[in-house]
Every structure is written in structure tokens, then in C-alpha cells.
Amino acid sequence: MMSKGRFLGIDYGTKRIGLAISDENGQLAFPKEIILNDKDTFETIGNILKKENISEMVIGESVDFSGALNALSARIEVFILELKEKF
């Protein structure tokens, strides 16, 4: 059976971004690496997408203790738009 591709999980931060990759079935995720959030971020993500046969990305939300979206949420939305534009 041919693999459908894997998921890339992204935990966005203003200084660093955590990345995790799922197994072939998309059931479990395993830490991949922590990358700097800098000018090379999208190039690094693009290389991982190709190398790891990634078919979809999942980006975590940022909420406060009450469960409401917090100040970082707006930056995450911009990041998501940039990801969609580039990939």
C-alpha cells in the first residue's frame, strides 16, 4: 500500500517554531526539531516538506488560561497565510 503522506505539526513561536511529524498513517506525531523563526523559516519548512513526504500541515492555536485566543493568535494567522502563499 502506498503512503498518502504525513502531517507536519507546527507550534508557532515568535522566536522558535517547534515541528513534529506524524507516522505514515497520520495517527501519532513525533518531535522533529525546533527551528528559529527567522528569514530562513520558510526555506527550512519547504525542505522538510519535500524530504519527509508531508501532505498536510497542522498549526497549533494559542490560547490563554480561559481558552480564549490570545495576542499571539493574530501572528499565527499571518504565519498561516504566508504558509498558504508559499506552499
TAHULIN-V319162 format. One record per run of one state. SS is the DSSP state (a for helix, b for strand, c for the rest). FROM is the first residue (numbers start at 1). TO is the last residue. Records with the same first field share a line. If there is no record, write none. Layout:
BEGIN
SS=FROM-TO, FROM-TO
END
This chain:
BEGIN
c=1-5, 12-15, 23-28, 37-40, 52-53, 60-62, 64-68, 70-71, 87-87
b=6-11, 16-22, 29-36, 54-59, 63-63, 69-69
a=41-51, 72-86
END
